[in-house]
Amino acid sequence: MSLRQQRVRELLKREIGEILRREFSLEETGLLSINDVLTSSDLHSATVYVGVLGSKDQKKKAVSLLRQRRARIQVLLGQAVVLKYTPTLKFIVDDSIERGNRVIEILDELDKTLPHDEDSDDEPEERR
């Protein structure tokens, strides 16, 4: 990936996040975060991975509104970012944070159920 592509990705990530913060209410859609933006090599299209923290209803509403307002978000992005072409946006809900939290919960549950030997050290005893 070229340095230009990396810079454009980071710029898009920051600007789209700012647009979503202004355009969507927290009560309606929950907390939206841009986890990643992948651009095509010609920068004509971009896939935006959006994390949604909130209830199931808020997630459904967020997905629906992102699809409905895609064109508006794209226009606002074109006004905020000076590029030869404003990329065509595609939004994908990214649940990787939720999956990571679930893995941590499972590990915590396992840690609570496994017996711990408080007298043993982590290091094995030295042999004589």
C-alpha positions as CSV (number, residue, x, y, z in Angstrom):
1,M,0.0,0.0,0.0
2,S,1.3,3.4,-1.0
3,L,2.0,6.2,1.5
4,R,-0.7,8.3,-0.4
5,Q,-3.3,5.5,0.2
6,Q,-2.4,5.3,3.9
7,R,-2.8,9.1,4.3
8,V,-6.1,9.1,2.4
9,R,-7.4,6.2,4.5
10,E,-6.5,8.0,7.8
11,L,-8.0,11.3,6.5
12,L,-11.2,9.6,5.4
13,K,-11.4,7.7,8.7
14,R,-11.1,11.0,10.7
15,E,-13.5,13.0,8.5
16,I,-16.2,10.3,8.3
17,G,-16.1,9.9,12.0
18,E,-16.6,13.7,12.5
19,I,-19.5,13.7,10.0
20,L,-21.2,10.8,11.8
21,R,-20.7,12.5,15.1
22,R,-22.5,15.6,13.8
23,E,-25.2,13.8,11.7
24,F,-26.3,11.0,14.1
25,S,-27.7,11.4,17.6
26,L,-26.3,9.2,20.3
27,E,-29.8,8.4,21.6
28,E,-30.9,7.2,18.2
29,T,-28.0,5.1,16.9
30,G,-25.8,4.5,20.0
31,L,-22.1,5.3,19.8
32,L,-20.7,5.1,16.3
33,S,-17.0,4.7,15.7
34,I,-15.0,4.2,12.5
35,N,-12.8,1.2,13.0
36,D,-11.2,1.2,9.6
37,V,-11.5,2.5,6.1
38,L,-10.2,0.5,3.1
39,T,-9.8,2.2,-0.2
40,S,-9.5,0.8,-3.7
41,S,-6.1,1.3,-5.4
42,D,-7.6,4.1,-7.6
43,L,-9.3,5.7,-4.5
44,H,-12.7,5.7,-6.3
45,S,-14.4,3.6,-3.6
46,A,-14.0,3.1,0.1
47,T,-15.3,0.5,2.5
48,V,-16.0,2.0,5.9
49,Y,-16.1,-0.4,8.9
50,V,-18.3,1.1,11.6
51,G,-18.5,-0.1,15.2
52,V,-21.9,0.5,16.9
53,L,-22.1,0.4,20.7
54,G,-25.6,0.4,21.9
55,S,-28.8,-1.7,22.1
56,K,-30.0,-4.0,19.3
57,D,-32.6,-1.5,18.3
58,Q,-29.9,1.2,18.1
59,K,-27.7,-1.0,15.9
60,K,-30.6,-1.7,13.5
61,K,-31.4,2.0,13.4
62,A,-27.7,2.8,12.8
63,V,-27.4,0.3,9.9
64,S,-30.6,1.6,8.3
65,L,-29.6,5.3,8.7
66,L,-26.1,4.7,7.3
67,R,-27.6,3.1,4.2
68,Q,-30.3,5.9,3.8
69,R,-27.8,8.7,4.4
70,R,-24.8,7.3,2.4
71,A,-25.2,9.9,-0.4
72,R,-25.4,12.8,2.1
73,I,-22.4,11.5,4.0
74,Q,-20.5,11.2,0.7
75,V,-21.4,14.8,-0.3
76,L,-20.3,16.2,3.1
77,L,-17.1,14.2,2.8
78,G,-16.5,15.7,-0.6
79,Q,-16.9,19.2,0.9
80,A,-14.5,18.4,3.8
81,V,-11.8,16.6,1.9
82,V,-10.1,17.9,-1.3
83,L,-9.5,14.9,-3.5
84,K,-9.7,14.5,-7.3
85,Y,-12.6,12.0,-6.7
86,T,-14.7,11.6,-3.7
87,P,-14.8,7.8,-3.0
88,T,-18.1,6.0,-3.2
89,L,-18.7,4.8,0.3
90,K,-19.9,1.4,1.4
91,F,-20.7,0.9,5.1
92,I,-20.1,-2.4,6.9
93,V,-21.0,-2.9,10.6
94,D,-17.9,-4.2,12.3
95,D,-18.6,-6.2,15.5
96,S,-14.9,-7.0,16.2
97,I,-15.0,-5.0,19.5
98,E,-18.0,-6.9,20.7
99,R,-16.4,-10.2,19.8
100,G,-13.2,-9.2,21.6
101,N,-15.2,-8.3,24.7
102,R,-17.0,-11.6,24.6
103,V,-13.7,-13.5,24.4
104,I,-12.5,-11.5,27.5
105,E,-15.7,-12.4,29.3
106,I,-15.2,-16.1,28.5
107,L,-11.6,-16.0,29.7
108,D,-12.7,-14.2,33.0
109,E,-15.4,-16.9,33.5
110,L,-12.8,-19.6,33.0
111,D,-10.4,-17.9,35.3
112,K,-13.1,-17.9,38.1
113,T,-14.0,-21.6,37.6
114,L,-10.5,-23.0,37.5
115,P,-8.9,-23.8,40.9
116,H,-5.8,-21.8,41.8
117,D,-3.0,-23.2,43.8
118,E,-1.8,-20.3,45.9
119,D,1.3,-22.1,47.3
120,S,2.9,-22.9,44.0
121,D,5.2,-20.5,42.2
122,D,5.1,-19.9,38.5
123,E,8.7,-21.1,38.2
124,P,9.5,-24.8,38.7
125,E,11.6,-25.8,41.6
126,E,15.4,-26.2,40.9
127,R,16.7,-29.7,41.0
128,R,19.7,-30.5,43.1
